[in-house]
Amino acid sequence: MAARPYWRGQIRLALVSIPVEIYSATKSGATIAFNQIHEPSGKRIKYEKVVPGIGPVDVEDIVKGFEYAKGEYVLLDEKEIEGVKLESKKTLELTQFVDSHEIDAIYFEKPYYVVPADDLAEEAFIVLREALRRSHKIGLGQLAMRGREYVVSIKACGRGLVMETLRYADEVNKAASYFREIGDADPDEELLDLATTLIDKKTGKFDASEFHDRYVDALKDLIERKKKGKTLNIDDDSDAGSDLRGSNVVDLMAALKKSIGPAGGAAGVKTPAKKPAAKAAAKSEKAAAAKAPSKTPAKKRA
């Protein structure tokens, strides 16, 4: 069964209109859902809508309300709410273009695949795709879908385009309020070289299929064991005595070198030179050992 488009319309660039179809680029993962069960009876727990002092109420008597003050509500019915919903526009007008690195990744929300709606739209579609790719730009516009308006971006992706909905500015918490307590001191150059070497050693191409949800796999295994009447031993004492805060001082230099392994020296990372005081101490120890009288008894002459 062919996928149904999430949206049909046209992308407009000045006087050029390109008929397109948009499909959701993601799907829900294999999550495990649980229900609440009354253990003595084994029956599922149900929830009733109740009003304090009145008890259960009918669904027909429920309306939506906005609390503008403590205990004070403005009541709205579904027709009033539907009346202010935006009609889904059939045109996405690209009103601005920005460099691909100018938009922080935290603003991107949900991706969609964009394809030409028919053969006649393919030529203009390819021209737009290659123009975006050559200029390293992202197109921006606003689109109304399913009752609300989104800021969206358009960029080249393989043979097609990807549209991503963006979060509005008031939907993103300012990073400064979380990062202000972090110091701005420059890191130690040698530690920085070691960390960079470790990153280079573990650098590779991204392959999403290499990662999977181990928590979901463990839950499935637990469920299968319980279905068969078996139990799963979840006790793990490997980290029982560990303190995440770290009661001991961590030797960062030693930890980085150990992480890099024997290849660290070949990567051009220098081992820290011994301090002059240490060298002088070593020399004095050697000299003292040379002057000390030998404890081995001398052989007697015949």
FENURZI-V749953 format. One record per helix or strand. SS is the DSSP state (H for helix, E for strand). FROM is the first residue (numbers start at 1). TO is the last residue. Records with the same first field share a line. If there is no record, write none. Layout:
SS = FROM-TO / FROM-TO
This chain:
E = 7-13 / 16-24 / 37-38 / 43-44 / 50-51 / 55-56 / 64-69 / 72-76 / 86-86 / 91-93 / 96-99 / 108-116 / 137-145 / 147-157 / 160-166
H = 59-61 / 78-83 / 105-107 / 119-135 / 169-171 / 176-179 / 189-201 / 208-210 / 214-227 / 252-260 / 263-266 / 276-291
